[in-house]
């Protein structure tokens, strides 16, 4: 979880890791990967090409995806 300083000493989250998204969306990390790939989301990868490494997605991207998938009940 990467954070930047916010107002009044609180930290504001800027990126979500795949593990955090899996917990937030209550699914597996592979499902997170598939959902992000299906919408063409931009993923920031901290590893060399072809290597395993930390991957993160901007909070703004996640909020757009969630808004599109939101369904109204009632």
C-alpha positions as CSV (number, residue, x, y, z in Angstrom):
1,X,0.0,0.0,0.0
2,X,1.6,3.2,-1.2
3,X,0.5,6.4,0.5
4,X,1.0,10.2,0.1
5,X,0.6,12.8,2.9
6,X,-3.0,14.0,3.1
7,X,-4.6,16.8,5.1
8,X,-4.4,16.9,8.9
9,X,-1.7,14.3,9.1
10,X,-3.8,11.5,7.6
11,X,-2.3,9.4,4.8
12,X,-4.3,9.1,1.5
13,X,-3.9,5.8,-0.4
14,X,-2.8,6.3,-4.0
15,X,-2.3,2.6,-5.2
16,X,-3.8,-0.8,-4.5
17,X,-1.8,-4.0,-4.7
18,X,-3.4,-7.1,-6.2
19,X,-3.7,-8.7,-2.8
20,X,-5.5,-5.6,-1.5
21,X,-7.9,-5.6,-4.4
22,X,-8.5,-9.4,-3.9
23,X,-9.5,-8.6,-0.3
24,X,-11.5,-5.5,-1.3
25,X,-13.4,-7.4,-4.1
26,X,-13.5,-10.7,-2.1
27,X,-12.0,-12.8,-4.9
28,X,-8.7,-14.5,-5.8
29,X,-5.7,-12.5,-7.1
30,X,-6.0,-14.3,-10.4
31,X,-9.6,-13.0,-10.7
32,X,-8.3,-9.5,-10.0
33,X,-5.7,-9.9,-12.7
34,X,-8.4,-11.1,-15.2
35,X,-10.8,-8.2,-14.3
36,X,-8.1,-5.6,-14.7
37,X,-7.0,-7.1,-18.0
38,X,-10.5,-7.2,-19.4
39,X,-11.0,-3.5,-18.9
40,X,-7.5,-2.6,-20.1
41,X,-6.5,-1.1,-16.7
42,X,-3.0,0.4,-16.4
43,X,-0.9,-1.6,-14.0
44,X,2.4,-0.3,-12.5
45,X,4.9,-3.1,-12.3
46,X,8.1,-2.8,-10.2
47,X,9.9,-5.7,-11.7
48,X,12.0,-6.4,-14.8
49,X,10.1,-7.7,-17.8
50,X,9.2,-11.4,-17.3
51,X,10.1,-11.4,-13.6
52,X,7.8,-11.6,-10.6
53,X,7.4,-8.4,-8.7
54,X,5.0,-6.0,-7.0
55,X,2.2,-4.8,-9.2
56,X,-0.1,-1.9,-8.2
57,X,-3.1,-0.1,-9.7
58,X,-4.2,3.5,-9.1
59,X,-7.1,4.1,-6.8
60,X,-8.8,6.3,-9.4
61,X,-8.7,3.3,-11.8
62,X,-10.2,1.0,-9.2
63,X,-13.0,3.5,-8.4
64,X,-13.9,3.8,-12.1
65,X,-14.0,0.0,-12.5
66,X,-16.2,-0.3,-9.3
67,X,-18.6,2.5,-10.6
68,X,-19.1,0.6,-13.9
69,X,-19.8,-2.6,-12.1
70,X,-22.2,-1.1,-9.5
71,X,-25.7,-2.4,-9.7
72,X,-28.7,-0.7,-8.2
73,X,-31.0,-2.8,-6.0
74,X,-34.7,-2.3,-5.7
